[in-house]
Amino acid sequence: MEMASNNGSLCLNDDSPSSGCVGLDQSGKAEQPLLKSKSSASESQPAACVVSESLNAMEKKYGAFVRKDAYGIMGRGELPTVEKVLLGIAVVTLVPIRLAVGIFILVLYYVICRFCTLFLAPNRNDEQEDYAHMTGWRRDVVVRCGRFLSRAMLFNFGFYWIEETRLYLSEDEHSEQTDEFKRAGVIVSNHVSYLDILYHMSSSFPSFVAKRSVAKLPLVGIISKCLGCVFVQRESKASDFMGVSGVVTKRIQEAHQNNQAPMMLLFPEGTTTNGDYLLPFKTGAFLAKVPVLPVILRYPYQRFSPAWDSISGLRHVFLLLCQFINYIEVTRLPVYYPSDQEREDPKLYASNVRKLMASEGNLILSDVGLPEKRIYHAALNGNGLPRVLHEKDD
Protein backbone atom coordinates (compact mmCIF):
# COMPACT_ATOMS: atom_id res chain seq x y z
CA MET A 1 0.00 0.00 0.00
CA GLU A 2 1.28 3.46 -0.87
CA MET A 3 0.24 6.98 0.00
CA ALA A 4 0.45 9.64 -2.63
CA SER A 5 -0.62 13.25 -2.91
CA ASN A 6 -2.14 14.44 -6.17
CA ASN A 7 -3.92 17.77 -6.67
CA GLY A 8 -4.65 18.14 -2.99
CA SER A 9 -5.85 14.60 -2.35
CA LEU A 10 -4.46 12.03 0.04
CA CYS A 11 -4.61 8.73 -1.81
CA LEU A 12 -4.24 5.28 -0.34
CA ASN A 13 -3.21 2.90 -3.11
CA ASP A 14 -3.08 -0.83 -2.48
CA ASP A 15 -4.07 -2.03 -5.96
CA SER A 16 -7.45 -3.11 -4.65
CA PRO A 17 -10.98 -1.87 -5.30
CA SER A 18 -11.19 -0.64 -1.72
CA SER A 19 -8.53 2.04 -2.10
CA GLY A 20 -9.70 5.64 -2.03
CA CYS A 21 -8.80 9.28 -1.45
CA VAL A 22 -9.52 11.82 1.24
CA GLY A 23 -9.90 15.22 -0.41
CA LEU A 24 -7.86 18.13 0.96
CA ASP A 25 -8.68 21.78 0.45
CA GLN A 26 -6.04 24.46 -0.15
CA SER A 27 -5.44 24.89 3.57
CA GLY A 28 -4.47 21.24 3.86
CA LYS A 29 -7.61 20.16 5.71
CA ALA A 30 -9.79 17.27 4.69
CA GLU A 31 -12.95 18.25 2.86
CA GLN A 32 -14.94 15.93 5.09
CA PRO A 33 -14.08 13.61 7.99
CA LEU A 34 -14.17 9.87 7.47
CA LEU A 35 -16.61 9.60 10.38
CA LYS A 36 -19.84 11.45 9.63
CA SER A 37 -23.20 11.98 11.27
CA LYS A 38 -26.28 10.28 9.85
CA SER A 39 -27.64 13.48 8.38
CA SER A 40 -24.49 14.41 6.50
CA ALA A 41 -23.82 10.83 5.39
CA SER A 42 -27.24 10.57 3.78
CA GLU A 43 -26.72 13.65 1.62
CA SER A 44 -24.61 11.93 -0.98
CA GLN A 45 -24.57 8.17 -1.56
CA PRO A 46 -21.52 8.23 -3.92
CA ALA A 47 -19.55 10.31 -1.40
CA ALA A 48 -20.45 7.86 1.36
CA CYS A 49 -19.13 4.98 -0.74
CA VAL A 50 -15.83 6.79 -1.30
CA VAL A 51 -15.53 7.47 2.43
CA SER A 52 -16.25 3.80 3.22
CA GLU A 53 -13.68 2.57 0.71
CA SER A 54 -11.11 5.05 2.01
CA LEU A 55 -11.74 4.00 5.60
CA ASN A 56 -11.34 0.32 4.71
CA ALA A 57 -8.04 1.04 3.00
CA MET A 58 -6.74 3.00 5.99
CA GLU A 59 -7.74 0.25 8.41
CA LYS A 60 -5.57 -2.18 6.48
CA LYS A 61 -2.55 0.11 6.61
CA TYR A 62 -3.05 1.34 10.17
CA GLY A 63 -4.46 -1.86 11.65
CA ALA A 64 -2.47 -1.42 14.86
CA PHE A 65 -4.67 1.54 15.85
CA VAL A 66 -8.11 0.34 14.72
CA ARG A 67 -10.74 -0.30 17.40
CA LYS A 68 -12.73 -3.50 16.98
CA ASP A 69 -15.03 -3.45 19.99
CA ALA A 70 -18.80 -2.86 20.21
CA TYR A 71 -18.31 0.91 20.44
CA GLY A 72 -16.70 1.22 17.03
CA ILE A 73 -13.96 3.49 15.72
CA MET A 74 -13.15 6.32 18.14
CA GLY A 75 -15.85 4.93 20.45
CA ARG A 76 -18.56 6.65 18.38
CA GLY A 77 -20.25 3.66 16.77
CA GLU A 78 -23.99 3.05 16.81
CA LEU A 79 -24.85 0.95 19.86
CA PRO A 80 -27.58 -1.69 20.12
CA THR A 81 -30.45 -1.08 22.53
CA VAL A 82 -29.13 -3.56 25.10
CA GLU A 83 -25.77 -1.76 25.24
CA LYS A 84 -27.49 1.60 25.70
CA VAL A 85 -29.49 0.21 28.61
CA LEU A 86 -26.33 -1.19 30.23
CA LEU A 87 -24.60 2.16 29.81
CA GLY A 88 -27.54 3.95 31.39
CA ILE A 89 -27.47 1.63 34.41
CA ALA A 90 -23.70 2.07 34.78
CA VAL A 91 -23.93 5.87 34.59
CA VAL A 92 -26.36 5.93 37.50
CA THR A 93 -24.68 3.27 39.65
CA LEU A 94 -21.04 2.46 38.81
CA VAL A 95 -19.64 5.75 37.52
CA PRO A 96 -20.37 7.96 40.58
CA ILE A 97 -18.99 5.34 42.97
CA ARG A 98 -15.87 4.66 40.93
CA LEU A 99 -15.19 8.36 40.44
CA ALA A 100 -15.45 9.01 44.17
CA VAL A 101 -13.26 6.03 45.08
CA GLY A 102 -10.71 6.89 42.38
CA ILE A 103 -10.39 10.48 43.58
CA PHE A 104 -10.06 9.27 47.18
CA ILE A 105 -7.24 6.85 46.26
CA LEU A 106 -5.40 9.54 44.28
CA VAL A 107 -5.68 12.13 47.06
CA LEU A 108 -4.67 9.58 49.70
CA TYR A 109 -1.50 8.64 47.83
CA TYR A 110 -0.74 12.31 47.20
CA VAL A 111 -0.89 12.95 50.96
CA ILE A 112 1.39 9.96 51.61
CA CYS A 113 3.95 11.15 49.03
CA ARG A 114 3.79 14.70 50.34
CA PHE A 115 4.39 13.49 53.90
CA CYS A 116 7.30 11.25 52.88
CA THR A 117 9.03 14.09 51.04
CA LEU A 118 8.77 16.63 53.87
CA PHE A 119 12.16 18.23 54.58
CA LEU A 120 13.68 16.16 51.77
CA ALA A 121 15.33 17.93 48.83
CA PRO A 122 14.69 16.33 45.42
CA ASN A 123 17.44 15.34 43.02
CA ARG A 124 17.96 18.06 40.44
CA ASN A 125 20.02 17.35 37.35
CA ASP A 126 19.67 18.50 33.72
CA GLU A 127 16.15 19.88 34.24
CA GLN A 128 15.15 16.64 35.97
CA GLU A 129 13.62 16.71 39.45
CA ASP A 130 12.71 13.55 41.31
CA TYR A 131 13.00 11.47 44.45
CA ALA A 132 14.31 8.33 42.73
CA HIS A 133 17.05 7.80 45.28
CA MET A 134 14.83 8.15 48.34
CA THR A 135 15.89 5.57 50.94
CA GLY A 136 14.96 4.20 54.34
CA TRP A 137 11.44 4.29 55.77
CA ARG A 138 10.39 6.97 53.28
CA ARG A 139 11.09 4.70 50.33
CA ASP A 140 9.42 1.72 52.00
CA VAL A 141 6.23 3.67 52.69
CA VAL A 142 6.08 5.18 49.18
CA VAL A 143 6.66 1.82 47.47
CA ARG A 144 4.39 -0.33 49.64
CA CYS A 145 1.53 2.16 49.62
CA GLY A 146 2.04 2.82 45.91
CA ARG A 147 1.81 -0.84 44.97
CA PHE A 148 -1.25 -1.43 47.16
CA LEU A 149 -3.14 1.67 46.02
CA SER A 150 -2.30 1.02 42.35
CA ARG A 151 -3.88 -2.40 42.64
CA ALA A 152 -6.82 -0.83 44.47
CA MET A 153 -7.25 1.62 41.59
CA LEU A 154 -7.26 -1.23 39.06
CA PHE A 155 -9.87 -3.01 41.19
CA ASN A 156 -11.92 0.17 41.20
CA PHE A 157 -11.76 0.21 37.39
CA GLY A 158 -13.20 -3.30 37.25
CA PHE A 159 -9.99 -5.33 37.00
CA TYR A 160 -10.94 -7.68 39.82
CA TRP A 161 -8.56 -10.45 38.76
CA ILE A 162 -5.20 -10.27 36.99
CA GLU A 163 -4.11 -13.42 35.21
CA GLU A 164 -0.31 -13.66 35.28
CA THR A 165 1.85 -16.19 33.46
CA ARG A 166 5.56 -16.43 34.23
CA LEU A 167 7.97 -18.15 31.87
CA TYR A 168 11.31 -19.34 33.22
CA LEU A 169 14.69 -20.23 31.80
CA SER A 170 15.81 -23.82 31.89
CA GLU A 171 18.34 -24.69 34.61
CA ASP A 172 21.12 -24.99 32.04
CA GLU A 173 20.41 -21.55 30.59
CA HIS A 174 20.11 -20.00 34.05
CA SER A 175 23.37 -21.49 35.27
CA GLU A 176 25.26 -19.95 32.36
CA GLN A 177 24.66 -16.43 33.70
CA THR A 178 26.99 -14.97 36.30
CA ASP A 179 25.47 -13.53 39.47
CA GLU A 180 26.30 -9.94 38.60
CA PHE A 181 24.56 -10.31 35.24
CA LYS A 182 21.26 -11.84 36.42
CA ARG A 183 19.37 -8.71 37.47
CA ALA A 184 17.55 -6.84 34.73
CA GLY A 185 17.94 -3.07 34.71
CA VAL A 186 14.78 -2.25 32.80
CA ILE A 187 11.29 -3.64 32.19
CA VAL A 188 10.37 -3.64 28.51
CA SER A 189 6.62 -3.76 27.90
CA ASN A 190 4.23 -3.42 25.00
CA HIS A 191 2.03 -0.34 25.33
CA VAL A 192 -1.76 -0.68 25.09
CA SER A 193 -3.24 1.82 27.53
CA TYR A 194 -2.51 4.24 30.35
CA LEU A 195 -3.67 1.34 32.52
CA ASP A 196 -0.31 -0.31 31.79
CA ILE A 197 1.26 2.14 34.23
CA LEU A 198 -1.09 1.12 37.03
CA TYR A 199 -0.34 -2.56 36.52
CA HIS A 200 3.42 -2.07 36.54
CA MET A 201 3.17 0.18 39.61
CA SER A 202 1.24 -2.52 41.45
CA SER A 203 3.68 -5.21 40.33
CA SER A 204 7.19 -3.76 40.54
CA PHE A 205 6.83 0.01 41.11
CA PRO A 206 9.39 1.09 38.49
CA SER A 207 10.41 4.54 37.29
CA PHE A 208 9.37 5.49 33.76
CA VAL A 209 9.61 8.24 31.17
CA ALA A 210 6.84 10.87 31.20
CA LYS A 211 6.09 14.18 29.56
CA ARG A 212 7.65 17.11 31.36
CA SER A 213 4.20 18.65 31.87
CA VAL A 214 3.23 15.69 34.10
CA ALA A 215 5.59 16.97 36.81
CA LYS A 216 3.48 20.14 37.09
CA LEU A 217 0.08 18.47 37.31
CA PRO A 218 -1.85 18.78 40.60
CA LEU A 219 -1.62 15.65 42.76
CA VAL A 220 0.01 13.57 40.01
CA GLY A 221 3.15 15.74 39.87
CA ILE A 222 4.55 14.82 43.29
CA ILE A 223 3.57 11.16 42.74
CA SER A 224 5.52 11.02 39.47
CA LYS A 225 8.56 12.51 41.21
CA CYS A 226 8.38 9.89 43.97
CA LEU A 227 8.28 7.26 41.23
CA GLY A 228 11.52 8.73 39.93
CA CYS A 229 10.13 9.54 36.48
CA VAL A 230 12.46 10.87 33.81
CA PHE A 231 10.71 13.85 32.27
CA VAL A 232 10.97 14.64 28.57
CA GLN A 233 9.49 17.18 26.18
CA ARG A 234 8.29 15.32 23.08
CA GLU A 235 9.04 18.23 20.73
CA SER A 236 12.45 18.97 22.27
CA LYS A 237 15.60 19.48 20.26
CA ALA A 238 17.77 16.50 19.42
CA SER A 239 20.40 17.64 21.95
CA ASP A 240 17.77 17.57 24.72
CA PHE A 241 16.80 14.03 23.76
CA MET A 242 20.44 12.99 24.00
CA GLY A 243 20.50 14.36 27.54
CA VAL A 244 17.36 12.39 28.48
CA SER A 245 18.77 9.27 26.84
CA GLY A 246 21.87 9.62 28.99
CA VAL A 247 19.77 9.93 32.17
CA VAL A 248 17.72 6.85 31.25
CA THR A 249 20.82 4.81 30.41
CA LYS A 250 22.44 5.78 33.70
CA ARG A 251 19.29 4.84 35.64
CA ILE A 252 19.12 1.46 33.90
CA GLN A 253 22.75 0.71 34.71
CA GLU A 254 22.23 1.68 38.35
CA ALA A 255 19.18 -0.58 38.63
CA HIS A 256 21.17 -3.43 37.12
CA GLN A 257 24.03 -3.02 39.58
CA ASN A 258 22.11 -2.05 42.73
CA ASN A 259 19.15 -4.03 44.07
CA GLN A 260 17.98 -1.00 46.04
CA ALA A 261 17.75 1.27 42.98
CA PRO A 262 14.33 1.43 41.26
CA MET A 263 14.08 -0.36 37.94
CA MET A 264 13.15 1.57 34.82
CA LEU A 265 10.01 0.83 32.80
CA LEU A 266 10.11 1.67 29.12
CA PHE A 267 7.57 1.23 26.33
CA PRO A 268 9.91 0.99 23.31
CA GLU A 269 7.04 1.26 20.82
CA GLY A 270 6.67 4.93 21.74
CA THR A 271 2.85 4.93 21.58
CA THR A 272 -0.18 2.76 22.29
CA THR A 273 -1.81 0.20 19.99
CA ASN A 274 -5.03 -1.81 20.05
CA GLY A 275 -3.14 -4.64 21.74
CA ASP A 276 -2.95 -7.00 18.77
CA TYR A 277 0.21 -5.56 17.23
CA LEU A 278 3.79 -4.79 18.20
CA LEU A 279 5.32 -1.67 16.66
CA PRO A 280 9.04 -1.16 15.90
CA PHE A 281 11.14 -0.67 19.03
CA LYS A 282 13.16 2.42 19.85
CA THR A 283 16.65 1.62 21.12
CA GLY A 284 16.58 3.65 24.36
CA ALA A 285 15.99 0.61 26.60
CA PHE A 286 18.89 -1.26 25.04
CA LEU A 287 21.68 1.32 25.03
CA ALA A 288 22.78 0.39 28.56
CA LYS A 289 23.85 -3.08 27.31
CA VAL A 290 22.30 -4.81 30.32
CA PRO A 291 19.63 -7.54 30.58
CA VAL A 292 15.99 -6.55 30.12
CA LEU A 293 12.76 -8.03 31.50
CA PRO A 294 10.12 -8.38 28.74
CA VAL A 295 6.48 -8.15 29.85
CA ILE A 296 3.47 -8.60 27.57
CA LEU A 297 0.07 -7.10 28.45
CA ARG A 298 -3.25 -8.12 26.90
CA TYR A 299 -6.74 -6.80 27.64
CA PRO A 300 -9.37 -9.37 26.59
CA TYR A 301 -12.82 -7.83 26.23
CA GLN A 302 -16.39 -8.60 25.29
CA ARG A 303 -17.92 -5.14 24.84
CA PHE A 304 -15.36 -2.37 25.43
CA SER A 305 -11.64 -2.58 24.70
CA PRO A 306 -9.44 -0.94 27.37
CA ALA A 307 -6.88 -0.23 24.63
CA TRP A 308 -6.25 3.49 24.14
CA ASP A 309 -5.79 3.65 20.40
CA SER A 310 -8.09 5.88 18.33
CA ILE A 311 -10.37 7.12 21.11
CA SER A 312 -10.16 10.35 23.10
CA GLY A 313 -8.94 10.16 26.69
CA LEU A 314 -12.11 11.53 28.27
CA ARG A 315 -14.40 9.21 26.30
CA HIS A 316 -12.13 6.26 27.07
CA VAL A 317 -12.16 6.89 30.83
CA PHE A 318 -15.95 7.33 30.84
CA LEU A 319 -16.63 4.11 28.92
CA LEU A 320 -14.07 2.22 31.01
CA LEU A 321 -15.85 3.27 34.20
CA CYS A 322 -19.14 2.06 32.71
CA GLN A 323 -17.90 -1.52 32.28
CA PHE A 324 -19.01 -3.90 35.03
CA ILE A 325 -15.86 -6.00 34.67
CA ASN A 326 -12.57 -5.66 32.79
CA TYR A 327 -9.80 -8.15 32.17
CA ILE A 328 -6.03 -8.07 31.96
CA GLU A 329 -3.61 -10.87 31.11
CA VAL A 330 0.11 -10.57 31.82
CA THR A 331 2.93 -12.71 30.46
CA ARG A 332 6.29 -12.17 32.16
CA LEU A 333 9.11 -13.60 30.06
CA PRO A 334 12.48 -14.64 31.50
CA VAL A 335 15.15 -11.97 31.79
CA TYR A 336 16.68 -11.52 28.36
CA TYR A 337 20.50 -11.62 28.43
CA PRO A 338 22.08 -9.93 25.40
CA SER A 339 24.84 -11.60 23.45
CA ASP A 340 28.13 -9.83 22.80
CA GLN A 341 26.87 -8.88 19.35
CA GLU A 342 23.61 -7.49 20.76
CA ARG A 343 25.44 -5.41 23.36
CA GLU A 344 27.43 -3.78 20.58
CA ASP A 345 24.38 -3.27 18.36
CA PRO A 346 21.33 -1.79 20.19
CA LYS A 347 19.17 -2.05 17.07
CA LEU A 348 19.83 -5.78 16.82
CA TYR A 349 19.20 -6.16 20.55
CA ALA A 350 15.87 -4.30 20.29
CA SER A 351 14.82 -6.25 17.19
CA ASN A 352 15.50 -9.64 18.76
CA VAL A 353 13.61 -8.79 21.96
CA ARG A 354 10.71 -7.52 19.86
CA LYS A 355 10.58 -10.73 17.84
CA LEU A 356 10.62 -12.80 21.04
CA MET A 357 7.76 -10.79 22.58
CA ALA A 358 5.71 -11.04 19.38
CA SER A 359 6.22 -14.80 19.26
CA GLU A 360 5.42 -15.46 22.94
CA GLY A 361 2.52 -13.00 23.03
CA ASN A 362 1.01 -13.97 19.66
CA LEU A 363 1.32 -10.36 18.51
CA ILE A 364 1.49 -9.14 14.91
CA LEU A 365 4.65 -7.27 13.93
CA SER A 366 3.84 -3.93 12.33
CA ASP A 367 6.11 -1.37 10.67
CA VAL A 368 3.99 1.71 11.50
CA GLY A 369 4.57 4.06 14.44
CA LEU A 370 3.55 7.33 16.05
CA PRO A 371 3.71 9.39 12.80
CA GLU A 372 1.30 6.99 11.09
CA LYS A 373 -0.95 7.04 14.15
CA ARG A 374 -1.20 10.83 13.88
CA ILE A 375 -2.05 10.54 10.19
CA TYR A 376 -4.78 7.99 10.95
CA HIS A 377 -6.28 10.15 13.70
CA ALA A 378 -6.18 13.24 11.48
CA ALA A 379 -8.00 11.42 8.69
CA LEU A 380 -10.68 10.09 11.06
CA ASN A 381 -11.32 13.58 12.41
CA GLY A 382 -11.13 15.31 9.02
CA ASN A 383 -8.30 17.55 10.23
CA GLY A 384 -5.31 18.72 8.26
CA LEU A 385 -2.50 16.20 8.10
CA PRO A 386 -0.02 16.74 10.92
CA ARG A 387 3.37 18.13 10.05
CA VAL A 388 4.80 14.74 10.92
CA LEU A 389 4.35 13.94 7.23
CA HIS A 390 7.24 16.28 6.51
CA GLU A 391 9.34 15.67 9.62
CA LYS A 392 11.76 12.94 10.52
CA ASP A 393 10.66 10.72 13.38
CA ASP A 394 13.27 11.25 16.10
N, C-alpha and C positions, 0 to 999 in steps of 0.2 A: 504494500500500500504506500502511496506517495501523496504528499501534500504539495499543491502548486497554486500560485496566485496568478490570475489572469483577468485583467480588466476589473480589478476590485472584487474578485470573488475568491473565496477560500475553497479549494476543490480537494476532495478526498478521492483519490483514484486507486482502486484495487482491482481493476479489470473485471468488475462484476456489475450486474445490473443494479445493485444496491448502492453504488457510489453516487455522490451528489455534491452540491455546492451550497455554501452559506454565503449569501450576497453581502457585500460590504459597501457602505456608502463612502463618500469622499473623505469623511472624517475618520474612516477606519473602523466604524461600528457596524455590527451586523444589522441588516435591514429588518430582520425579525428574529426573535429568539427561537431556539429549537423546541422549547416547551411553551405552549400557548394555551390560553383559556379556551373554553368551549365556544364562546361567541366569536372570537377572532379566528379560530380554526375552521369554523363552518363557513367563513366568508368565501374561501376559495379552495375547492377540492383539489385542483392541480397543485397549488402551493402546498397543501397539506401533504400530498404524496411526496413532493420533493423534500420537505422537512423530514418525513418519516424515513425516506431512503438515506438522507444525510445522517440522521441520527443512528441508523443501523450501521452505517459505515464507520462512524466514529466509535461506536461501542466495540467494534472489532479491533480497532487500533488502540483504543484506550481502555481495554477490558479490565485492567487492574483497578480502575476507579469507578466502575459501573455498579450501581446498587441493583440487587436482584430480589429484594424482599417485597412484602405485601404493600409497602408504602411507595414503591416506585422510585424513579430517578429523582434525586434531590428531596425525597420524602414528600413529594407533591402529587403522587398518583391518586387515582380515584379509588376510594375504599368501599368494600362491600358493606351492607347494612350491619352485619354482625360485628365487623371491626369498629364501625362507628359507635355502636352501643357499648362495646368494651372500652373504647377510649373515653366515652362519656362517664362510665362508672369509675374509671381510673382517675379522671380529672377531679371528681368529687371526693374520692376516698384516698387513693394512694398518693397522688401528687402533693397535697398539702402536708401530709405526714412526713413524706420523704424529704420535702424541702425543709421543713422545720428540723428534722433530725440531722440532715446534711449540714445545715448552717450551724447547729449546735456542735457537731463534731469538729467543724472547721474552726470555730471560735475557741473551742476547748484546746485544740492543739496549738493554736496561735498563742494562747495564754501560757501554755506549758513552755513553748519555745521562747517566749518573751522572758519568762521567769528564769530559764536556764541560761540566758545570755546576759542577765543583769551583771553589770560591772565587768563584763568580758569584752575586750576589744576584738573586732573581727580581723581576719587576715585581709590585707589590702595589697594587691600586686597587679600591675598592668590593667587597671580599671576593673579588676575583679575584687569582690568583697564577699566573704563567706566565713562560715564557722566550721570548715571541713576538718580542721585539726583539733576540734574540741575534745577534751579527754575527761577521764574521771567520772564522777557521778553525773555530771551534766550530760556527757555523751550517752551514758547508760539510759538516763531518763528520756532523752530525745529519741533514741533509737527504739527502745521498748514501747514507749507510748506511740511513736510514729507507726510502727509495724501493726500494733493492735488497732489503732484508730483507722488506719488505711484499710484493714480487713473489715472493720465495722462499716466504713463508707461503702465498700463493695457490697456488703450484705444489705445495706440500706438501698442500694441501686438494684437489688433483686438477684445478686450473684450469691445465692445461699450455699452453693457447693462449688468447689474448684477441683476439677479432676486433673491431677498431676501424674505424669509419667516420667520416670527417671531412667535414662539409659546409662549403662556403666561400661567401662573398658574391661577387657579380659584381664586376668591376673598377669599374663605375660606382657601385655602392652603396658599395664600400670607399673610393673616392676622395672621397665626400661627407663622410666623417668626418675631423675634425681630429686631429692627432697626439695631443694631450693627452686626447682622448676615446676613443681606440682600445682602451686596456687595460681589461679587465673587473676589477671589484673583488671579485666573488663568483662562485663556481660554484654553480649551481642544478641540483640533481639529483633525480630521482624516488628514492624510498626503498623498497627491496625486502628488504634483509637487512643484518645487521651486516657482511657481506662487502663492502658498498658502500664502507665506510671503508677497507678494505685496498686496494681498487682505486684509490681517489682518492689514498691515500698513495703508492702506487707510481707514479702518473701525475703528480701535481702537488704533493703534500705540502702540502695546505692546512691552515689552522686550522678548527675546527668547534665547534659548541655541544655540550656534554655535561652529564650530570647532575653536580651538585656532589660526589656520593659517589665519582665516578670518580677524582677527584684524590687520594683517600685509599686507593685500592686498592694492594695490593702490586704492584711491578713496573710496572703500567700507569699508576699515578699520575704518576711522574716523566716517563714517555713522553708522556702527555697534556699535561703542562706544557711540554715541549719543542716540542710541536706548536702551542702557543699557544692551547689550547682556551679557550673562554669557558664558565665553569661556571654552571649554573642549577639551581635547585630547582624541580621541576615544580609542587609545591603551594605555591609562594611567594605572597606578597601581590602585588596588582597593582602597587604601588609598586616592589617588587623587580624585577618584570618590566620596568618602564619603565627601571630602571637597567641591566639586561642589554641591553635593546634599544638603549640609548644606546651601550654598549660595542661591540656588534656593528656598529652604524652607523658608529661612528668607525673601527673596524678596516677595514670595507669601503672607506671613503673613503681611508684611508691606502694600502691595497693598490692602489686605482685611481690614486693620484697618485705612488706610489713603487714602482719595479720591484723593489726589495730587500725590501719588506714582504711577508709571507706573505699569500696570498689566503685569503679565507674560503670555507668550504664549508657550504652550508645545504640542508636537506631541507625545503622549504616545506610539504610535506604534513603534517608533524608526527608521522607514524607510518609503519610499513611496510605494504605490501599484498602481494598474490600476484603482482604484476608485470604484470598485464593491465589495471590501472586506474590512473587518476591522480586523486587526491583534491583537494579545494579547497586553494588555496595560502594560507598565512599571508603577511602583508605584510612581515615582518621583513627579507627579503632585498632589498626594493625601496624601503625608506625612505631609503636613501642617495642615491637619484636618479642612480645611475651605471650604466654598462652591466653586464650579467650574461652569464655563459657557461653556456648550458643544456647539460646532459649527460643522456642517456637510457641506463639500464642494463636489460638483459634477461638472464635466466638460462634458456636453453632446456634442457630435460631430457627424459629418456626414462623414468626410474624414480622418482627423488627430486627434488623441487623445492627449490632452495636458498633460496627465498623464506621469510622468517620472518614468517608471518601468524598462523595459529591453532595453532601448535605450541610446546611449551615449549622454552626455550633449551637445556637439557641434552639432551633427546631430539633436537633439531635438530642439535646439534654431533655427537652420536654417529652419527646416520644420515648426516650429511655426510661424516664420516671413513670411513664404510663404502662410499662410492661410488668405483668404480675411476677414473672420469673425470667431471669437471663442466665446464660451459660457461658462458661469459659473453660477451655481445655489447654493445658500447659504441657509441653514436652521439653524436658531439660536434658540436653545432650551431654556426653562426657566432655571434660575440658579438652579443648583442641590444642595440641602441642605443635607448633610450627616446625617444619624441617629447616635445615640450613638455607636451602634455596628460598623458602618462603620468608624467612627472616630478612633476607637481602632484597626481596621483591614484594613490597606491600600489596601491589595489585594482584599478584599471584596468590598471596596469602588470603586476601579478601575474596577472590574468585573461588578458591577451593572451599572456604568456609560456607560461602553462599550456596555452592552446589550441594554440599553436605546437608545444609538446612532444608533446601528444596526437596532433596531426596527423602529425608527422614520425616518431613512435615507434609509430604505430598502436595507441595506448592508448585505453581507454574512459574518458570523463569520468564521475566519480561524485560525488554530493553528500553522501556519508557521510564521517565522520572518526573521530578517536580516541574520542569518546564512544560512537558506534555500535559501534566495535570492542570496547569493554569490555562492552557489552550482549551482543554476539554471543558473546564468550568466556564470560561469566557463564552464558548460557543453555546453552552446550555442556557446561559443567562442573556445571550444576545448582546453582550458587551463587545467593545473593541478588543482585538487580540492584544494580550499583554506584550510589553516590550521584550519579554524573554525570547520572542521569536528572533530578535536581532542581537541578543546578548549571549555571550558564552556562559555556560553553566559552571560556576566556580566549584 
